Amino acid sequence: MPEEKRRYIIGNVESDTMGQTVKVIELVGNSTESWEDAAQNALDDADETLEEISGIEITSQTAEVEDGRIRSYKTTVDVSFVLQR
């Protein structure tokens, strides 16, 4: 089976940043409501400390289950941002 290639979606990077270096970090967001809410929570936390976030890629979605019901949602995201010099 061919090796899976990892792909990062950089989103809508403005044309003047295309020559700059983009860094990607992995975060795990949590929510009691939904996977989408968990992804947004991760992005909100990243936005508090990072500048020029250009996109995210959702790499996995999991959940904690208790008594046959989802207790919490977890979404792992790769956040890409332009490095500041």
N, C-alpha and C positions, 0 to 999 in steps of 0.2 A: 504494500500500500504506500503511495507517495507521502512524503513528509508534509504535514500541514504547514502552510505558510501563514505567518502572523501578519495581519493587516491592521494598520492604524488609520482611522478616519480623522483627518485633521480639521474637517469642517470648512467653514467659510473664512479661510485665512485671507486677509486683505492683500492686495497685490504688492504693496510695499513691504510686506513681511515674508514674501516667498523666498528670499535669499537668506533669511535668518534661520538659526537653529531652533528646532522645536523639541522640547523635552516631554516625555510621557511618563506619568506616574499612575500607579494602581491604587484605587480606593474602594472601600466597601461601605455602601450606604445601608442604613437600616430604617425600617418603617413598620408600624403595626397596620397600615392601611393597604399598601400595594407595592409591587416591584417598581412601578414608575415613580412613586413617591420616594422610595428608597434611593433611586438614581438621582432624583432632584435634591434629596438631602445631602448626598455625597457632593454634588455639584455646588450646592449652596455653601458647604463647608470649605471647599476648595476655593471658591470665589472670595472668601474672606481674607485669604492670604496670598493668592496667586494673581498676577496681572496677565492680561492678554491671553485668557483661555480661548483656544480656537476650536475646540471640539471634544467630544467624548465618544468612546466606543463601549457598548455594554458587552462584557465578556462572559458573564454568567449571572444566573438568577437562581437563588436557593431560598428555602424557607425552613423555619423551625416549626415543628408540629407537636401539639400537645393534645391528648385525648381525641385524636382524629381530626383536629382543626388546626389551621395555620395560625400560629401565635405571632410570628414576625417574619417579614420579608427582608431578604438581603439581595442587593444588586451590586455586583463587582463591575467597576467602570475603569477604563483607562482614560485619564484626563490629559489632553495635550495643551501645551502653552508655549509661547515664544520666550526663549531665554533672554533675560535683560543683560546688557553689557555695561 
